[in-house]
Amino acid sequence: MTTEGSFCMRTFTAAATLNNDCLFKAITIGGTIAASPLQAGGVCRSQAVAGQGVSAIFEGDCKVRVGAAINTVGFPLTVTTSGWFIANTTSGSATVGRNLELASSGDTIQAFVDFRQLAGAAVS
C-alpha cells in the first residue's frame, strides 16, 4: 500500500481544469499539467477549475503517478508529457526525486520529490 510521509505543500492558481486524472501528476507553478521537469513545480494534490487554488507538494515523501515501469527502488525520477513521472535514464537531464517503490505503468507509488532545485538541469 502506498503511503505518504512528511511533505511541504503550497497553493497555485489553476490555469486549466485539473480533475481527478491530474491527481499525483506533476503540475506547473502556473497551474497546468507539466510536460517536462523544467516546467514542473510540484505534485498535484487537489482538483480545481481555472481560477481556483490547487494544492501541490513541492518537497517531501508523497504519492506520484508513473507513466512507465520502474524496476529499481531509489531510481531518479523525471517528468514527461502529461505530468507523468518516469525513471530518469538520460545522463544530465533534470531529476525531481526518487521512487520508493517498484512500479508498473499507471501505478500510484510513494516517492521522495524536491522541486526547489532540479538536479542535473541545464538552464540557459
ChimeraX attribute file (.defattr): number of C-alpha atoms within 10 A of each C-alpha:
attribute: neighborCount
match mode: 1-to-1
recipient: residues
	/A:1	6
	/A:2	13
	/A:3	10
	/A:4	13
	/A:5	11
	/A:6	10
	/A:7	14
	/A:8	13
	/A:9	16
	/A:10	14
	/A:11	17
	/A:12	21
	/A:13	18
	/A:14	23
	/A:15	19
	/A:16	15
	/A:17	17
	/A:18	22
	/A:19	12
	/A:20	12
	/A:21	9
	/A:22	22
	/A:23	21
	/A:24	24
	/A:25	26
	/A:26	35
	/A:27	34
	/A:28	24
	/A:29	21
	/A:30	15
	/A:31	28
	/A:32	25
	/A:33	27
	/A:34	24
	/A:35	17
	/A:36	19
	/A:37	25
	/A:38	20
	/A:39	18
	/A:40	27
	/A:41	26
	/A:42	32
	/A:43	30
	/A:44	30
	/A:45	24
	/A:46	16
	/A:47	17
	/A:48	20
	/A:49	15
	/A:50	14
	/A:51	13
	/A:52	16
	/A:53	17
	/A:54	24
	/A:55	21
	/A:56	25
	/A:57	24
	/A:58	24
	/A:59	21
	/A:60	18
	/A:61	22
	/A:62	25
	/A:63	26
	/A:64	27
	/A:65	25
	/A:66	26
	/A:67	22
	/A:68	15
	/A:69	14
	/A:70	22
	/A:71	13
	/A:72	13
	/A:73	13
	/A:74	16
	/A:75	20
	/A:76	22
	/A:77	24
	/A:78	28
	/A:79	27
	/A:80	20
	/A:81	14
	/A:82	16
	/A:83	30
	/A:84	25
	/A:85	32
	/A:86	25
	/A:87	23
	/A:88	20
	/A:89	12
	/A:90	10
	/A:91	8
	/A:92	11
	/A:93	15
	/A:94	22
	/A:95	27
	/A:96	29
	/A:97	25
	/A:98	22
	/A:99	27
	/A:100	18
	/A:101	17
	/A:102	15
	/A:103	21
	/A:104	14
	/A:105	14
	/A:106	14
	/A:107	17
	/A:108	21
	/A:109	21
	/A:110	22
	/A:111	28
	/A:112	22
	/A:113	25
	/A:114	22
	/A:115	21
	/A:116	12
	/A:117	12
	/A:118	18
	/A:119	16
	/A:120	13
	/A:121	14
	/A:122	10
	/A:123	7
	/A:124	3
